Amino acid sequence: MIGIDLNPEYLSIKERLLSEEKIFTGSAKTNIIRLLPPLNITIAEADKFITSFNKLKQSIENG
């Protein structure tokens, strides 16, 4: 399991990962993204999450 603790300004990333990037994250506290990747996750799948997360983070930072 991987947990990402979000600062308040980034809370929308969790919902936007699902609605815009079609990436489901498990539910935990409202400020935490919980990931349960399978043991056979591919590098391409991990890269897709990282790229999507960074894209959404940048869009928030750029307003």
PyMOL commands that set and color helices and strands:
alter all, ss='L'
color gray80, all
select helices_A, chain A and resi 8-10+12-21+43-61
alter helices_A, ss='H'
color red, helices_A
select strands_A, chain A and resi 2-5+32-35
alter strands_A, ss='S'
color yellow, strands_A
deselect
rebuild
show_as cartoon
